[in-house]
């Protein structure tokens, strides 16, 4: 988890690790180009992983696939 949340939330960065989250919706917004369905539509996020998201980033930045997969494996 990043040591401190930045003043502004980067919707393209995972709020848990700070790495790019590859959010298809954000990529489409930033590029103006349509993209295929996001990887996250086929993933279930546990309540435990969702509670790890800092309040400032909730509903503003997606968890990356690595963190989502790691949480499922734990």
PDB file of N, CA, C and O in Angstrom:
ATOM      1  N   UNK A   1       0.848  -1.168   0.000  1.00  0.00           N
ATOM      2  CA  UNK A   1       0.000   0.000   0.000  1.00  0.00           C
ATOM      3  C   UNK A   1       0.889   1.225   0.000  1.00  0.00           C
ATOM      4  O   UNK A   1       1.867   1.273   0.746  1.00  0.00           O
ATOM      5  N   UNK A   2       0.571   2.225  -0.827  1.00  0.00           N
ATOM      6  CA  UNK A   2       1.377   3.433  -0.805  1.00  0.00           C
ATOM      7  C   UNK A   2       1.402   4.004   0.601  1.00  0.00           C
ATOM      8  O   UNK A   2       0.410   3.922   1.325  1.00  0.00           O
ATOM      9  N   UNK A   3       2.545   4.589   0.994  1.00  0.00           N
ATOM     10  CA  UNK A   3       2.679   5.095   2.352  1.00  0.00           C
ATOM     11  C   UNK A   3       1.719   6.237   2.652  1.00  0.00           C
ATOM     12  O   UNK A   3       1.309   6.419   3.798  1.00  0.00           O
ATOM     13  N   UNK A   4       1.361   7.001   1.638  1.00  0.00           N
ATOM     14  CA  UNK A   4       0.462   8.119   1.850  1.00  0.00           C
ATOM     15  C   UNK A   4      -0.314   8.376   0.570  1.00  0.00           C
ATOM     16  O   UNK A   4       0.255   8.323  -0.520  1.00  0.00           O
ATOM     17  N   UNK A   5      -1.602   8.654   0.689  1.00  0.00           N
ATOM     18  CA  UNK A   5      -2.410   8.938  -0.490  1.00  0.00           C
ATOM     19  C   UNK A   5      -2.022  10.313  -1.019  1.00  0.00           C
ATOM     20  O   UNK A   5      -1.841  11.243  -0.234  1.00  0.00           O
ATOM     21  N   UNK A   6      -1.888  10.460  -2.349  1.00  0.00           N
ATOM     22  CA  UNK A   6      -1.590  11.767  -2.920  1.00  0.00           C
ATOM     23  C   UNK A   6      -2.765  12.725  -2.706  1.00  0.00           C
ATOM     24  O   UNK A   6      -3.884  12.297  -2.423  1.00  0.00           O
ATOM     25  N   UNK A   7      -2.495  14.025  -2.845  1.00  0.00           N
ATOM     26  CA  UNK A   7      -3.535  15.036  -2.645  1.00  0.00           C
ATOM     27  C   UNK A   7      -4.683  14.850  -3.630  1.00  0.00           C
ATOM     28  O   UNK A   7      -5.843  15.062  -3.278  1.00  0.00           O
ATOM     29  N   UNK A   8      -4.367  14.455  -4.862  1.00  0.00           N
ATOM     30  CA  UNK A   8      -5.400  14.158  -5.843  1.00  0.00           C
ATOM     31  C   UNK A   8      -5.319  12.677  -6.179  1.00  0.00           C
ATOM     32  O   UNK A   8      -4.235  12.095  -6.209  1.00  0.00           O
ATOM     33  N   UNK A   9      -6.457  12.082  -6.429  1.00  0.00           N
ATOM     34  CA  UNK A   9      -6.515  10.661  -6.735  1.00  0.00           C
ATOM     35  C   UNK A   9      -6.315  10.451  -8.226  1.00  0.00           C
ATOM     36  O   UNK A   9      -7.017  11.053  -9.039  1.00  0.00           O
ATOM     37  N   UNK A  10      -5.368   9.604  -8.590  1.00  0.00           N
ATOM     38  CA  UNK A  10      -5.150   9.232  -9.987  1.00  0.00           C
ATOM     39  C   UNK A  10      -6.014   8.011 -10.266  1.00  0.00           C
ATOM     40  O   UNK A  10      -5.735   6.920  -9.770  1.00  0.00           O
ATOM     41  N   UNK A  11      -7.052   8.194 -11.052  1.00  0.00           N
ATOM     42  CA  UNK A  11      -7.994   7.106 -11.339  1.00  0.00           C
ATOM     43  C   UNK A  11      -7.344   5.955 -12.101  1.00  0.00           C
ATOM     44  O   UNK A  11      -7.923   4.872 -12.178  1.00  0.00           O
ATOM     45  N   UNK A  12      -6.163   6.164 -12.661  1.00  0.00           N
ATOM     46  CA  UNK A  12      -5.464   5.110 -13.407  1.00  0.00           C
ATOM     47  C   UNK A  12      -4.437   4.366 -12.560  1.00  0.00           C
ATOM     48  O   UNK A  12      -3.743   3.481 -13.061  1.00  0.00           O
ATOM     49  N   UNK A  13      -4.336   4.721 -11.274  1.00  0.00           N
ATOM     50  CA  UNK A  13      -3.391   4.054 -10.379  1.00  0.00           C
ATOM     51  C   UNK A  13      -4.142   3.285  -9.301  1.00  0.00           C
ATOM     52  O   UNK A  13      -5.132   3.771  -8.754  1.00  0.00           O
ATOM     53  N   UNK A  14      -3.670   2.099  -9.006  1.00  0.00           N
ATOM     54  CA  UNK A  14      -4.265   1.270  -7.960  1.00  0.00           C
ATOM     55  C   UNK A  14      -4.101   1.963  -6.612  1.00  0.00           C
ATOM     56  O   UNK A  14      -2.992   2.373  -6.268  1.00  0.00           O
ATOM     57  N   UNK A  15      -5.175   2.103  -5.845  1.00  0.00           N
ATOM     58  CA  UNK A  15      -5.068   2.759  -4.545  1.00  0.00           C
ATOM     59  C   UNK A  15      -4.362   1.907  -3.492  1.00  0.00           C
ATOM     60  O   UNK A  15      -4.043   2.402  -2.411  1.00  0.00           O
ATOM     61  N   UNK A  16      -4.116   0.634  -3.794  1.00  0.00           N
ATOM     62  CA  UNK A  16      -3.432  -0.229  -2.840  1.00  0.00           C
ATOM     63  C   UNK A  16      -1.927  -0.271  -3.053  1.00  0.00           C
ATOM     64  O   UNK A  16      -1.163  -0.270  -2.088  1.00  0.00           O
ATOM     65  N   UNK A  17      -1.490  -0.309  -4.322  1.00  0.00           N
ATOM     66  CA  UNK A  17      -0.050  -0.431  -4.584  1.00  0.00           C
ATOM     67  C   UNK A  17       0.527   0.745  -5.370  1.00  0.00           C
ATOM     68  O   UNK A  17       1.744   0.917  -5.421  1.00  0.00           O
ATOM     69  N   UNK A  18      -0.339   1.554  -5.980  1.00  0.00           N
ATOM     70  CA  UNK A  18       0.129   2.711  -6.745  1.00  0.00           C
ATOM     71  C   UNK A  18       0.501   2.410  -8.190  1.00  0.00           C
ATOM     72  O   UNK A  18       0.839   3.324  -8.942  1.00  0.00           O
ATOM     73  N   UNK A  19       0.443   1.141  -8.589  1.00  0.00           N
ATOM     74  CA  UNK A  19       0.782   0.777  -9.963  1.00  0.00           C
ATOM     75  C   UNK A  19      -0.411   1.033 -10.887  1.00  0.00           C
ATOM     76  O   UNK A  19      -1.538   1.166 -10.411  1.00  0.00           O
ATOM     77  N   UNK A  20      -0.177   1.104 -12.215  1.00  0.00           N
ATOM     78  CA  UNK A  20      -1.300   1.289 -13.155  1.00  0.00           C
ATOM     79  C   UNK A  20      -2.337   0.186 -12.967  1.00  0.00           C
ATOM     80  O   UNK A  20      -1.987  -0.988 -12.839  1.00  0.00           O
ATOM     81  N   UNK A  21      -3.624   0.572 -12.950  1.00  0.00           N
ATOM     82  CA  UNK A  21      -4.689  -0.412 -12.724  1.00  0.00           C
ATOM     83  C   UNK A  21      -5.304  -0.944 -14.018  1.00  0.00           C
ATOM     84  O   UNK A  21      -6.127  -1.859 -13.981  1.00  0.00           O
ATOM     85  N   UNK A  22      -4.915  -0.383 -15.150  1.00  0.00           N
ATOM     86  CA  UNK A  22      -5.412  -0.825 -16.461  1.00  0.00           C
ATOM     87  C   UNK A  22      -6.934  -0.766 -16.561  1.00  0.00           C
ATOM     88  O   UNK A  22      -7.553  -1.621 -17.195  1.00  0.00           O
ATOM     89  N   UNK A  23      -7.528   0.234 -15.941  1.00  0.00           N
ATOM     90  CA  UNK A  23      -8.978   0.402 -15.981  1.00  0.00           C
ATOM     91  C   UNK A  23      -9.405   0.816 -17.393  1.00  0.00           C
ATOM     92  O   UNK A  23      -9.029   1.888 -17.867  1.00  0.00           O
ATOM     93  N   UNK A  24     -10.177  -0.022 -18.052  1.00  0.00           N
ATOM     94  CA  UNK A  24     -10.592   0.244 -19.428  1.00  0.00           C
ATOM     95  C   UNK A  24     -11.443   1.503 -19.530  1.00  0.00           C
ATOM     96  O   UNK A  24     -11.344   2.241 -20.510  1.00  0.00           O
ATOM     97  N   UNK A  25     -12.277   1.752 -18.527  1.00  0.00           N
ATOM     98  CA  UNK A  25     -13.119   2.951 -18.568  1.00  0.00           C
ATOM     99  C   UNK A  25     -12.277   4.220 -18.479  1.00  0.00           C
ATOM    100  O   UNK A  25     -12.564   5.201 -19.165  1.00  0.00           O
ATOM    101  N   UNK A  26     -11.245   4.210 -17.645  1.00  0.00           N
ATOM    102  CA  UNK A  26     -10.376   5.381 -17.532  1.00  0.00           C
ATOM    103  C   UNK A  26      -9.525   5.551 -18.785  1.00  0.00           C
ATOM    104  O   UNK A  26      -9.282   6.677 -19.218  1.00  0.00           O
ATOM    105  N   UNK A  27      -9.072   4.452 -19.367  1.00  0.00           N
ATOM    106  CA  UNK A  27      -8.300   4.526 -20.610  1.00  0.00           C
ATOM    107  C   UNK A  27      -9.172   5.144 -21.705  1.00  0.00           C
ATOM    108  O   UNK A  27      -8.709   5.995 -22.464  1.00  0.00           O
ATOM    109  N   UNK A  28     -10.424   4.717 -21.784  1.00  0.00           N
ATOM    110  CA  UNK A  28     -11.341   5.273 -22.785  1.00  0.00           C
ATOM    111  C   UNK A  28     -11.574   6.764 -22.542  1.00  0.00           C
ATOM    112  O   UNK A  28     -11.615   7.552 -23.487  1.00  0.00           O
ATOM    113  N   UNK A  29     -11.727   7.147 -21.270  1.00  0.00           N
ATOM    114  CA  UNK A  29     -11.932   8.571 -20.958  1.00  0.00           C
ATOM    115  C   UNK A  29     -10.724   9.410 -21.363  1.00  0.00           C
ATOM    116  O   UNK A  29     -10.874  10.496 -21.921  1.00  0.00           O
ATOM    117  N   UNK A  30      -9.536   8.906 -21.082  1.00  0.00           N
ATOM    118  CA  UNK A  30      -8.314   9.674 -21.347  1.00  0.00           C
ATOM    119  C   UNK A  30      -7.939   9.714 -22.824  1.00  0.00           C
ATOM    120  O   UNK A  30      -7.372  10.699 -23.298  1.00  0.00           O
ATOM    121  N   UNK A  31      -8.257   8.640 -23.555  1.00  0.00           N
ATOM    122  CA  UNK A  31      -7.860   8.592 -24.963  1.00  0.00           C
ATOM    123  C   UNK A  31      -8.979   8.965 -25.914  1.00  0.00           C
ATOM    124  O   UNK A  31      -8.727   9.338 -27.060  1.00  0.00           O
ATOM    125  N   UNK A  32     -10.234   8.865 -25.438  1.00  0.00           N
ATOM    126  CA  UNK A  32     -11.371   9.116 -26.317  1.00  0.00           C
ATOM    127  C   UNK A  32     -11.655   7.958 -27.253  1.00  0.00           C
ATOM    128  O   UNK A  32     -12.517   8.060 -28.127  1.00  0.00           O
ATOM    129  N   UNK A  33     -10.942   6.863 -27.080  1.00  0.00           N
ATOM    130  CA  UNK A  33     -11.106   5.686 -27.926  1.00  0.00           C
ATOM    131  C   UNK A  33     -11.873   4.601 -27.171  1.00  0.00           C
ATOM    132  O   UNK A  33     -11.598   4.354 -25.997  1.00  0.00           O
ATOM    133  N   UNK A  34     -12.827   3.956 -27.833  1.00  0.00           N
ATOM    134  CA  UNK A  34     -13.532   2.859 -27.170  1.00  0.00           C
ATOM    135  C   UNK A  34     -12.578   1.690 -26.929  1.00  0.00           C
ATOM    136  O   UNK A  34     -11.668   1.436 -27.718  1.00  0.00           O
ATOM    137  N   UNK A  35     -12.807   0.993 -25.833  1.00  0.00           N
ATOM    138  CA  UNK A  35     -11.991  -0.172 -25.503  1.00  0.00           C
ATOM    139  C   UNK A  35     -12.907  -1.342 -25.174  1.00  0.00           C
ATOM    140  O   UNK A  35     -14.096  -1.165 -24.910  1.00  0.00           O
ATOM    141  N   UNK A  36     -12.341  -2.519 -25.193  1.00  0.00           N
ATOM    142  CA  UNK A  36     -13.103  -3.720 -24.832  1.00  0.00           C
ATOM    143  C   UNK A  36     -13.465  -3.654 -23.353  1.00  0.00           C
ATOM    144  O   UNK A  36     -12.985  -2.780 -22.631  1.00  0.00           O
ATOM    145  N   UNK A  37     -14.289  -4.552 -22.917  1.00  0.00           N
ATOM    146  CA  UNK A  37     -14.694  -4.610 -21.512  1.00  0.00           C
ATOM    147  C   UNK A  37     -13.468  -4.707 -20.611  1.00  0.00           C
ATOM    148  O   UNK A  37     -12.471  -5.339 -20.962  1.00  0.00           O
ATOM    149  N   UNK A  38     -13.553  -4.089 -19.477  1.00  0.00           N
ATOM    150  CA  UNK A  38     -12.457  -4.075 -18.512  1.00  0.00           C
ATOM    151  C   UNK A  38     -12.252  -5.466 -17.918  1.00  0.00           C
ATOM    152  O   UNK A  38     -13.199  -6.244 -17.800  1.00  0.00           O
ATOM    153  N   UNK A  39     -11.020  -5.770 -17.548  1.00  0.00           N
ATOM    154  CA  UNK A  39     -10.681  -7.048 -16.946  1.00  0.00           C
ATOM    155  C   UNK A  39     -11.496  -7.292 -15.679  1.00  0.00           C
ATOM    156  O   UNK A  39     -11.760  -8.442 -15.328  1.00  0.00           O
ATOM    157  N   UNK A  40     -11.895  -6.227 -14.993  1.00  0.00           N
ATOM    158  CA  UNK A  40     -12.537  -6.376 -13.687  1.00  0.00           C
ATOM    159  C   UNK A  40     -13.978  -6.878 -13.757  1.00  0.00           C
ATOM    160  O   UNK A  40     -14.533  -7.286 -12.737  1.00  0.00           O
ATOM    161  N   UNK A  41     -14.588  -6.856 -14.928  1.00  0.00           N
ATOM    162  CA  UNK A  41     -15.980  -7.306 -15.010  1.00  0.00           C
ATOM    163  C   UNK A  41     -16.112  -8.810 -14.768  1.00  0.00           C
ATOM    164  O   UNK A  41     -17.210  -9.300 -14.507  1.00  0.00           O
ATOM    165  N   UNK A  42     -15.012  -9.534 -14.853  1.00  0.00           N
ATOM    166  CA  UNK A  42     -15.034 -10.975 -14.631  1.00  0.00           C
ATOM    167  C   UNK A  42     -14.415 -11.382 -13.298  1.00  0.00           C
ATOM    168  O   UNK A  42     -14.106 -12.553 -13.081  1.00  0.00           O
ATOM    169  N   UNK A  43     -14.236 -10.409 -12.411  1.00  0.00           N
ATOM    170  CA  UNK A  43     -13.592 -10.667 -11.126  1.00  0.00           C
ATOM    171  C   UNK A  43     -14.541 -10.275 -10.002  1.00  0.00           C
ATOM    172  O   UNK A  43     -15.241  -9.266 -10.086  1.00  0.00           O
ATOM    173  N   UNK A  44     -14.554 -11.081  -8.957  1.00  0.00           N
ATOM    174  CA  UNK A  44     -15.303 -10.728  -7.749  1.00  0.00           C
ATOM    175  C   UNK A  44     -14.308 -10.196  -6.723  1.00  0.00           C
ATOM    176  O   UNK A  44     -13.298 -10.838  -6.435  1.00  0.00           O
ATOM    177  N   UNK A  45     -14.598  -9.036  -6.181  1.00  0.00           N
ATOM    178  CA  UNK A  45     -13.734  -8.437  -5.169  1.00  0.00           C
ATOM    179  C   UNK A  45     -14.309  -8.750  -3.794  1.00  0.00           C
ATOM    180  O   UNK A  45     -15.484  -8.495  -3.530  1.00  0.00           O
ATOM    181  N   UNK A  46     -13.484  -9.297  -2.932  1.00  0.00           N
ATOM    182  CA  UNK A  46     -13.949  -9.660  -1.596  1.00  0.00           C
ATOM    183  C   UNK A  46     -14.168  -8.402  -0.764  1.00  0.00           C
ATOM    184  O   UNK A  46     -13.531  -7.377  -1.005  1.00  0.00           O
ATOM    185  N   UNK A  47     -15.055  -8.476   0.202  1.00  0.00           N
ATOM    186  CA  UNK A  47     -15.246  -7.337   1.106  1.00  0.00           C
ATOM    187  C   UNK A  47     -13.940  -6.965   1.816  1.00  0.00           C
ATOM    188  O   UNK A  47     -13.708  -5.792   2.110  1.00  0.00           O
ATOM    189  N   UNK A  48     -13.089  -7.959   2.090  1.00  0.00           N
ATOM    190  CA  UNK A  48     -11.824  -7.695   2.781  1.00  0.00           C
ATOM    191  C   UNK A  48     -10.906  -6.797   1.953  1.00  0.00           C
ATOM    192  O   UNK A  48     -10.292  -5.875   2.490  1.00  0.00           O
ATOM    193  N   UNK A  49     -10.808  -7.061   0.643  1.00  0.00           N
ATOM    194  CA  UNK A  49      -9.939  -6.231  -0.194  1.00  0.00           C
ATOM    195  C   UNK A  49     -10.543  -4.837  -0.371  1.00  0.00           C
ATOM    196  O   UNK A  49      -9.818  -3.842  -0.417  1.00  0.00           O
ATOM    197  N   UNK A  50     -11.848  -4.772  -0.467  1.00  0.00           N
ATOM    198  CA  UNK A  50     -12.492  -3.461  -0.641  1.00  0.00           C
ATOM    199  C   UNK A  50     -12.314  -2.573   0.585  1.00  0.00           C
ATOM    200  O   UNK A  50     -12.243  -1.351   0.453  1.00  0.00           O
ATOM    201  N   UNK A  51     -12.240  -3.166   1.773  1.00  0.00           N
ATOM    202  CA  UNK A  51     -12.045  -2.361   2.985  1.00  0.00           C
ATOM    203  C   UNK A  51     -10.628  -1.812   3.082  1.00  0.00           C
ATOM    204  O   UNK A  51     -10.375  -0.906   3.876  1.00  0.00           O
ATOM    205  N   UNK A  52      -9.698  -2.343   2.288  1.00  0.00           N
ATOM    206  CA  UNK A  52      -8.319  -1.848   2.290  1.00  0.00           C
ATOM    207  C   UNK A  52      -8.158  -0.553   1.503  1.00  0.00           C
ATOM    208  O   UNK A  52      -7.148   0.136   1.647  1.00  0.00           O
ATOM    209  N   UNK A  53      -9.134  -0.218   0.679  1.00  0.00           N
ATOM    210  CA  UNK A  53      -9.038   0.996  -0.137  1.00  0.00           C
ATOM    211  C   UNK A  53      -9.213   2.211   0.764  1.00  0.00           C
ATOM    212  O   UNK A  53     -10.206   2.304   1.487  1.00  0.00           O
ATOM    213  N   UNK A  54      -8.268   3.140   0.732  1.00  0.00           N
ATOM    214  CA  UNK A  54      -8.407   4.347   1.552  1.00  0.00           C
ATOM    215  C   UNK A  54      -9.704   5.088   1.205  1.00  0.00           C
ATOM    216  O   UNK A  54     -10.115   5.118   0.045  1.00  0.00           O
ATOM    217  N   UNK A  55     -10.331   5.670   2.194  1.00  0.00           N
ATOM    218  CA  UNK A  55     -11.615   6.354   2.000  1.00  0.00           C
ATOM    219  C   UNK A  55     -11.547   7.378   0.879  1.00  0.00           C
ATOM    220  O   UNK A  55     -12.498   7.504   0.109  1.00  0.00           O
ATOM    221  N   UNK A  56     -10.448   8.109   0.769  1.00  0.00           N
ATOM    222  CA  UNK A  56     -10.319   9.150  -0.255  1.00  0.00           C
ATOM    223  C   UNK A  56     -10.347   8.587  -1.671  1.00  0.00           C
ATOM    224  O   UNK A  56     -10.687   9.302  -2.614  1.00  0.00           O
ATOM    225  N   UNK A  57      -9.992   7.314  -1.830  1.00  0.00           N
ATOM    226  CA  UNK A  57      -9.924   6.706  -3.161  1.00  0.00           C
ATOM    227  C   UNK A  57     -11.139   5.849  -3.489  1.00  0.00           C
ATOM    228  O   UNK A  57     -11.280   5.405  -4.628  1.00  0.00           O
ATOM    229  N   UNK A  58     -12.011   5.607  -2.530  1.00  0.00           N
ATOM    230  CA  UNK A  58     -13.167   4.757  -2.786  1.00  0.00           C
ATOM    231  C   UNK A  58     -14.048   5.354  -3.869  1.00  0.00           C
ATOM    232  O   UNK A  58     -14.394   6.535  -3.835  1.00  0.00           O
ATOM    233  N   UNK A  59     -14.405   4.506  -4.835  1.00  0.00           N
ATOM    234  CA  UNK A  59     -15.222   4.870  -5.999  1.00  0.00           C
ATOM    235  C   UNK A  59     -14.552   5.921  -6.899  1.00  0.00           C
ATOM    236  O   UNK A  59     -15.211   6.576  -7.706  1.00  0.00           O
ATOM    237  N   UNK A  60     -13.227   6.066  -6.741  1.00  0.00           N
ATOM    238  CA  UNK A  60     -12.483   7.014  -7.570  1.00  0.00           C
ATOM    239  C   UNK A  60     -11.332   6.363  -8.311  1.00  0.00           C
ATOM    240  O   UNK A  60     -10.887   6.882  -9.335  1.00  0.00           O
ATOM    241  N   UNK A  61     -10.836   5.229  -7.811  1.00  0.00           N
ATOM    242  CA  UNK A  61      -9.722   4.531  -8.444  1.00  0.00           C
ATOM    243  C   UNK A  61      -9.909   3.030  -8.273  1.00  0.00           C
ATOM    244  O   UNK A  61     -10.292   2.559  -7.202  1.00  0.00           O
ATOM    245  N   UNK A  62      -9.637   2.294  -9.324  1.00  0.00           N
ATOM    246  CA  UNK A  62      -9.814   0.841  -9.312  1.00  0.00           C
ATOM    247  C   UNK A  62      -8.581   0.127  -8.784  1.00  0.00           C
ATOM    248  O   UNK A  62      -7.455   0.601  -8.936  1.00  0.00           O
ATOM    249  N   UNK A  63      -8.812  -1.006  -8.168  1.00  0.00           N
ATOM    250  CA  UNK A  63      -7.735  -1.890  -7.737  1.00  0.00           C
ATOM    251  C   UNK A  63      -7.145  -2.545  -8.985  1.00  0.00           C
ATOM    252  O   UNK A  63      -7.881  -2.886  -9.912  1.00  0.00           O
ATOM    253  N   UNK A  64      -5.830  -2.722  -9.013  1.00  0.00           N
ATOM    254  CA  UNK A  64      -5.202  -3.380 -10.162  1.00  0.00           C
ATOM    255  C   UNK A  64      -5.428  -4.889 -10.100  1.00  0.00           C
ATOM    256  O   UNK A  64      -5.792  -5.438  -9.060  1.00  0.00           O
ATOM    257  N   UNK A  65      -5.204  -5.537 -11.224  1.00  0.00           N
ATOM    258  CA  UNK A  65      -5.431  -6.974 -11.317  1.00  0.00           C
ATOM    259  C   UNK A  65      -4.489  -7.742 -10.393  1.00  0.00           C
ATOM    260  O   UNK A  65      -4.877  -8.768  -9.834  1.00  0.00           O
ATOM    261  N   UNK A  66      -3.275  -7.268 -10.228  1.00  0.00           N
ATOM    262  CA  UNK A  66      -2.317  -7.945  -9.346  1.00  0.00           C
ATOM    263  C   UNK A  66      -2.821  -7.949  -7.911  1.00  0.00           C
ATOM    264  O   UNK A  66      -2.798  -8.989  -7.254  1.00  0.00           O
ATOM    265  N   UNK A  67      -3.276  -6.804  -7.415  1.00  0.00           N
ATOM    266  CA  UNK A  67      -3.782  -6.734  -6.040  1.00  0.00           C
ATOM    267  C   UNK A  67      -5.071  -7.532  -5.888  1.00  0.00           C
ATOM    268  O   UNK A  67      -5.285  -8.178  -4.862  1.00  0.00           O
ATOM    269  N   UNK A  68      -5.927  -7.490  -6.899  1.00  0.00           N
ATOM    270  CA  UNK A  68      -7.166  -8.263  -6.832  1.00  0.00           C
ATOM    271  C   UNK A  68      -6.874  -9.747  -6.814  1.00  0.00           C
ATOM    272  O   UNK A  68      -7.504 -10.490  -6.061  1.00  0.00           O
ATOM    273  N   UNK A  69      -5.932 -10.194  -7.624  1.00  0.00           N
ATOM    274  CA  UNK A  69      -5.578 -11.607  -7.685  1.00  0.00           C
ATOM    275  C   UNK A  69      -4.892 -12.044  -6.397  1.00  0.00           C
ATOM    276  O   UNK A  69      -5.175 -13.121  -5.872  1.00  0.00           O
ATOM    277  N   UNK A  70      -4.000 -11.217  -5.896  1.00  0.00           N
ATOM    278  CA  UNK A  70      -3.292 -11.521  -4.652  1.00  0.00           C
ATOM    279  C   UNK A  70      -4.297 -11.668  -3.516  1.00  0.00           C
ATOM    280  O   UNK A  70      -4.176 -12.579  -2.697  1.00  0.00           O
ATOM    281  N   UNK A  71      -5.269 -10.797  -3.462  1.00  0.00           N
ATOM    282  CA  UNK A  71      -6.282 -10.851  -2.402  1.00  0.00           C
ATOM    283  C   UNK A  71      -7.100 -12.136  -2.500  1.00  0.00           C
ATOM    284  O   UNK A  71      -7.481 -12.704  -1.476  1.00  0.00           O
ATOM    285  N   UNK A  72      -7.374 -12.599  -3.716  1.00  0.00           N
ATOM    286  CA  UNK A  72      -8.129 -13.836  -3.898  1.00  0.00           C
ATOM    287  C   UNK A  72      -7.300 -15.048  -3.465  1.00  0.00           C
ATOM    288  O   UNK A  72      -7.839 -16.028  -2.951  1.00  0.00           O
ATOM    289  N   UNK A  73      -5.983 -14.969  -3.680  1.00  0.00           N
ATOM    290  CA  UNK A  73      -5.098 -16.083  -3.347  1.00  0.00           C
ATOM    291  C   UNK A  73      -4.842 -16.181  -1.853  1.00  0.00           C
ATOM    292  O   UNK A  73      -4.548 -17.264  -1.348  1.00  0.00           O
ATOM    293  N   UNK A  74      -4.949 -15.066  -1.137  1.00  0.00           N
ATOM    294  CA  UNK A  74      -4.663 -15.041   0.320  1.00  0.00           C
ATOM    295  C   UNK A  74      -5.719 -15.747   1.119  1.00  0.00           C
ATOM    296  O   UNK A  74      -5.624 -15.813   2.345  1.00  0.00           O
TER     297      UNK A  74
END
